[in-house]
Amino acid sequence: MADHKDYWTTEGDQGAIKISEDVVASIAALAAAEIDGVSGLYSSFTDDIVNFLGKKNLAKGVKVLLQADDTVQIEIGFLVKFGYNICEVAKAVQEAVRASVEAMTGLKAVCVDIYVGGVTFDAPEQPAPAASPAQPAPPAE
């Protein structure tokens, strides 16, 4: 494989298993998105420049560092919906990301660092257009 991704690799009696850092990042992003109060993932301006220059990142806002001892460090940035307790949402994201990554990959998540990039607000509801009064039928000729 000629790409520049990091892979976690394990050898078994039937061959090698390689899991890309992008897979771990996608698992983390999906786990975070399922938490009530998370509005979306957040990435810094630097990440946007890297993406603009050609690095594809399906889980924008997630950084993964695979370690040789079958552990992983995860950084995840997200936006919180207004009205939610930021600390409670962040703790829920940490728990969900850790559980999902460990269950799906077998890697031990030694840390899940959280970066809250902002608070989002729901768009104000627009009033429904008033129904126009029924027009009388034109007189028959």
C-alpha positions, 0 to 999 in steps of 0.5 A: 500500500503506497499511501501515507496513512498509518495502520495498526497491524496485527499478525494472525495465523491466517495473515495480517490485519491492518486497520487504517487511522482513517477507519478509527477516525470515522468510528470516533466521528460517528460515535460523537455525532450520535450524542445528544447535544453535539451539533457537528464536528469542528476542525481548526483552520489548519486542518482545513488548509491540509484538506484543501491541499489534497489530504482527504479526511472523512472524519474532519475534526478527528485526529488519531495517533496509533501506538505500537503497543495496540493503543490509540490516542484520539483528539476530537473537536465538535460544536455543542448545541445551545442549551446543553451542558458542555461538560456533560456532552463532552464526557458523553462523547469521550465515553461513546468514542472510547467504547466504540473504538475499543469494541470495533477495533480491539485497540485500547483508547488511552485518551480521548481529548475533547475540543469544543469549538463553539456553540450553535443556535437553532435557526429561528422558526419562520412563521407559516405564510398566511393563507390568502382568503378564498377568491370568489369565482369570476362571474359566468358569461 
